[in-house]
């Protein structure tokens, strides 16, 4: 048994666009369905969804065999949470609310074993095939991907230093919190927010790192891809379910 390849990370390194979907539903059946829809990645959210470790494990299992790589957004930049996620086989983390290079370095450190980092050691976790992957502890970092989420004015100010941290593979712009931070709560399409996002994408790319974002606006998603974003989430499962169910109901009730 060999170390699983992180196809999402390898695609970013090769400069290949990765189209994703956000998942809030916290369910292994919906994760299995979505993983087989052709998306390159599926974000399993713990920050703004009622997802916990026992919920995530069956979702990861259900996604095996699908086209989508699993990305998990933990609730916070927390060493204990990272350790537990990595042990069950998560290879890509999207770390929320990173505002400084120090916080970005902290995130990277929490994914590395000593002496490079502070990840706690487990003898035979699921990530190592329950001990079947030879040299897992020595090799696992090469397939781990750390994405940091910048979503505040302070984060934007420190963007170059954050992107420059060794071990940070990509920088994700959080349009919801960023719009709030810029004084336009609930309006990520405000011209000031859009201009800040375009500028951030260009700055991330200038640092040689992959830029990412989420938007359910198809025109905006295509715009961000044209701007050079490499990983773009183009919708969310709960919204797709809501909209398609409401539309079906409306066709029969009008």
C-alpha positions as CSV (number, residue, x, y, z in Angstrom):
1,X,0.0,0.0,0.0
2,X,1.4,3.4,-1.0
3,X,0.9,7.0,0.2
4,X,-2.3,8.3,-1.5
5,X,-1.6,11.0,-4.2
6,X,-3.2,14.4,-3.5
7,X,-4.5,15.0,-7.0
8,X,-5.8,18.5,-6.0
9,X,-2.3,19.6,-4.9
10,X,-0.6,18.1,-7.9
11,X,-3.1,19.9,-10.2
12,X,-2.4,23.3,-8.5
13,X,1.4,22.7,-8.9
14,X,0.8,22.0,-12.6
15,X,-1.3,25.2,-13.0
16,X,-4.5,23.3,-13.8
17,X,-7.9,24.8,-13.0
18,X,-9.8,23.0,-10.3
19,X,-13.6,23.5,-10.2
20,X,-15.2,22.8,-6.9
21,X,-18.4,22.8,-4.9
22,X,-19.1,23.7,-1.3
23,X,-20.8,21.1,0.9
24,X,-22.8,22.1,3.9
25,X,-25.1,19.1,4.2
26,X,-22.9,17.0,6.4
27,X,-24.1,13.8,4.9
28,X,-22.2,10.8,3.4
29,X,-24.9,10.1,0.8
30,X,-24.9,13.6,-0.5
31,X,-21.1,13.6,-0.5
32,X,-21.1,10.4,-2.5
33,X,-23.5,11.8,-5.0
34,X,-21.6,15.1,-5.4
35,X,-18.2,13.4,-5.6
36,X,-19.4,11.6,-8.7
37,X,-20.7,14.6,-10.5
38,X,-17.4,15.6,-12.2
39,X,-16.2,18.3,-9.9
40,X,-12.5,18.4,-9.1
41,X,-12.9,19.1,-5.4
42,X,-15.6,19.2,-2.7
43,X,-15.3,21.4,0.3
44,X,-16.5,19.7,3.5
45,X,-17.2,22.6,5.8
46,X,-16.8,22.6,9.6
47,X,-16.6,26.3,10.2
48,X,-20.2,27.3,9.2
49,X,-21.8,23.8,9.0
50,X,-22.7,21.4,11.8
51,X,-19.9,19.0,10.8
52,X,-18.0,17.1,13.4
53,X,-15.3,14.4,13.2
54,X,-17.7,11.4,13.3
55,X,-19.7,13.1,10.5
56,X,-16.6,13.7,8.3
57,X,-15.2,10.2,8.3
58,X,-18.1,8.6,6.5
59,X,-18.1,11.5,4.0
60,X,-14.5,10.9,3.2
61,X,-15.2,7.2,2.8
62,X,-18.2,7.9,0.5
63,X,-16.1,10.2,-1.7
64,X,-13.6,7.4,-2.6
65,X,-14.0,6.5,-6.3
66,X,-15.4,9.9,-7.3
67,X,-13.7,12.6,-9.3
68,X,-13.6,15.1,-6.4
69,X,-10.8,15.6,-4.0
70,X,-11.9,16.3,-0.4
71,X,-10.9,19.6,1.1
72,X,-11.9,20.2,4.7
73,X,-12.3,23.6,6.3
74,X,-11.8,23.2,10.1
75,X,-13.6,25.6,12.4
76,X,-10.4,27.3,13.4
77,X,-6.6,27.3,13.1
78,X,-6.3,24.8,15.9
79,X,-3.6,22.2,16.4
80,X,-5.8,19.6,18.0
81,X,-8.4,19.8,15.3
82,X,-5.8,19.6,12.5
83,X,-4.2,16.5,14.2
84,X,-7.5,14.6,14.3
85,X,-8.4,15.6,10.7
86,X,-5.0,14.5,9.3
87,X,-5.2,11.2,11.2
88,X,-8.5,10.3,9.5
89,X,-6.9,10.9,6.1
90,X,-7.7,14.5,5.2
91,X,-4.9,15.7,2.9
92,X,-6.0,19.3,2.1
93,X,-7.1,21.9,4.7
94,X,-8.6,25.3,4.1
95,X,-7.7,27.3,7.2
96,X,-10.2,30.1,7.9
97,X,-9.5,33.7,9.1
98,X,-5.7,33.9,8.5
99,X,-4.5,37.5,9.0
100,X,-0.8,37.3,9.4
101,X,2.2,35.4,8.2
102,X,2.6,34.0,11.7
103,X,-0.8,32.5,11.7
104,X,-0.1,31.0,8.2
105,X,3.1,29.5,9.5
106,X,1.2,28.2,12.5
107,X,-1.2,26.4,10.2
108,X,1.6,24.8,8.2
109,X,3.4,23.8,11.4
110,X,0.3,22.0,12.6
111,X,0.4,19.7,9.5
112,X,4.1,18.7,9.9
113,X,5.6,16.2,12.3
114,X,8.6,17.4,14.5
115,X,11.1,18.7,13.9
116,X,9.5,20.6,11.0
117,X,6.2,21.1,13.0
118,X,4.1,20.2,15.9
119,X,1.7,17.6,14.6
120,X,1.1,14.8,17.1
121,X,2.3,11.3,16.2
122,X,-0.1,8.4,16.0
123,X,1.2,4.9,15.3
124,X,-1.3,3.6,12.7
125,X,-4.0,6.1,11.8
126,X,-6.3,5.8,8.9
127,X,-4.2,8.2,7.0
128,X,-1.4,5.7,6.9
129,X,-3.6,2.8,5.9
130,X,-3.7,1.8,9.5
131,X,0.1,1.3,9.4
132,X,0.3,-0.2,5.9
133,X,1.9,2.8,4.2
134,X,5.7,2.4,4.5
135,X,7.4,5.5,5.9
136,X,4.1,7.5,6.2
137,X,5.4,9.8,8.8
138,X,8.5,10.7,6.8
139,X,6.6,11.2,3.5
140,X,3.1,12.4,4.2
141,X,3.9,16.1,4.0
142,X,4.6,15.9,0.3
143,X,0.9,15.1,-0.3
144,X,-0.5,17.5,2.3
145,X,-1.9,20.8,1.0
146,X,-2.4,23.9,3.1
147,X,-4.8,26.6,1.9
148,X,-5.2,29.7,3.9
149,X,-8.3,31.9,3.8
150,X,-7.8,35.7,3.8
151,X,-11.0,37.5,4.6
152,X,-10.2,40.7,6.5
153,X,-8.6,44.1,5.9
154,X,-5.6,43.0,8.0
155,X,-5.3,39.9,5.9
156,X,-5.3,41.8,2.7
157,X,-2.6,44.2,4.1
158,X,-0.4,41.2,4.9
159,X,-1.2,39.2,1.7
160,X,2.3,39.0,0.3
161,X,3.8,37.9,3.6
162,X,1.1,35.3,4.1
163,X,1.5,33.9,0.6
164,X,5.2,33.8,1.0
165,X,5.1,31.4,3.9
166,X,6.8,28.1,3.0
167,X,4.2,25.3,3.0
168,X,1.3,27.5,2.0
169,X,0.0,26.0,-1.3
170,X,-2.8,28.5,-2.0
171,X,-4.6,31.5,-0.7
172,X,-8.4,31.6,-0.8
173,X,-10.3,34.8,-0.7
174,X,-13.4,34.7,1.5
175,X,-15.9,37.1,-0.2
176,X,-18.5,37.0,2.5
177,X,-16.4,38.0,5.5
178,X,-14.3,40.3,3.3
179,X,-17.4,42.2,2.2
180,X,-18.4,42.7,5.8
181,X,-14.9,43.8,6.7
182,X,-15.0,46.4,4.0
183,X,-18.3,47.8,5.3
184,X,-20.6,46.0,2.8
185,X,-22.1,43.2,4.9
186,X,-24.0,40.7,2.7
187,X,-23.0,42.4,-0.5
188,X,-20.0,40.7,-2.0
189,X,-20.9,42.2,-5.4
190,X,-20.3,45.8,-4.2
191,X,-17.8,47.5,-6.5
192,X,-15.3,48.1,-3.7
193,X,-15.4,44.4,-2.7
194,X,-15.0,43.3,-6.4
195,X,-12.0,45.6,-6.9
196,X,-10.4,44.3,-3.7
197,X,-10.8,40.7,-4.8
198,X,-9.4,41.3,-8.3
199,X,-6.4,43.1,-6.7
200,X,-5.9,40.2,-4.2
201,X,-6.0,37.6,-7.0
202,X,-3.3,39.5,-8.9
203,X,-1.1,39.8,-5.8
204,X,-1.5,36.1,-4.9
205,X,-0.5,35.1,-8.4
206,X,2.5,37.5,-8.3
207,X,3.7,35.6,-5.2
208,X,3.6,32.4,-7.2
209,X,0.8,30.9,-5.2
210,X,-2.6,29.5,-6.3
211,X,-5.6,31.8,-5.8
212,X,-9.0,30.5,-4.9
213,X,-12.5,31.8,-4.2
214,X,-16.2,30.8,-3.8
215,X,-19.1,32.3,-5.7
216,X,-22.5,31.1,-6.8
217,X,-22.6,33.8,-9.5
218,X,-21.7,32.1,-12.7
219,X,-20.6,35.3,-14.4
220,X,-18.4,36.2,-11.5
221,X,-16.9,32.6,-11.3
222,X,-15.9,32.8,-15.0
223,X,-14.5,36.3,-14.3
224,X,-12.3,35.0,-11.5
225,X,-11.1,32.1,-13.6
226,X,-10.2,34.6,-16.3
227,X,-8.3,36.6,-13.6
228,X,-6.2,33.5,-13.0
229,X,-7.9,31.8,-10.0
230,X,-6.9,28.2,-10.0
231,X,-9.4,26.7,-7.6
232,X,-13.0,28.1,-7.7
233,X,-16.1,26.8,-6.0
234,X,-19.0,27.6,-8.2
235,X,-21.9,26.8,-5.9
236,X,-23.0,25.1,-2.7
237,X,-25.0,21.9,-2.2
238,X,-27.6,23.4,0.1
239,X,-28.3,26.2,-2.3
240,X,-28.6,23.8,-5.2
241,X,-31.1,21.7,-3.3
242,X,-33.1,24.7,-2.1
243,X,-33.3,26.3,-5.6
244,X,-34.1,23.2,-7.6
245,X,-36.7,22.0,-5.0
246,X,-38.4,25.5,-4.9
247,X,-38.4,25.7,-8.7
248,X,-40.0,22.3,-9.1
249,X,-42.6,23.1,-6.5
250,X,-43.3,26.5,-8.2
251,X,-43.9,24.8,-11.6
252,X,-46.8,22.8,-10.1
253,X,-48.2,25.5,-7.9
254,X,-48.4,28.4,-10.3
